[in-house]
Amino acid sequence: MAEYTIKRPLKRPPIHPGEVVREDVLPALSLSISEAARRLRVSRQQLHRVLACTHPVSTEMALRLGKLAGNGPGLWIRMRQNYDV
């Protein structure tokens, strides 16, 4: 996946990275939560907390998500930072 920057300010609030994984990444890769947890090498409960937007995406999780999605950890870390601000 190619990454690009947006040059104009967005008029919507930042989205939690877990929501992007839940709504876009897992369906695009045809993965269940259990299979995604196995591939990420995390527990189902830990992945579920991220997908439910109740747990932040750590740097380690960003590395794992970047590898799974094929877009690197930078995108996930920036999404987390924007959401936190």
Stockholm file with secondary structure:
# STOCKHOLM 1.0

chainA/1-85         MAEYTIKRPLKRPPIHPGEVVREDVLPALSLSISEAARRLRVSRQQLHRVLACTHPVSTEMALRLGKLAGNGPGLWIRMRQNYDV
#=GR chainA/1-85 SS CCCCCCCSCCSSCCCCHHHHIIIIIHHHHTCCHHHHHHHHTSCHHHHHHHHTTSSCCCHHHHHHHHHHHTSCHHHHHHHHHHHHC
#=GC SS_cons        CCCCCCCSCCSSCCCCHHHHIIIIIHHHHTCCHHHHHHHHTSCHHHHHHHHTTSSCCCHHHHHHHHHHHTSCHHHHHHHHHHHHC
//
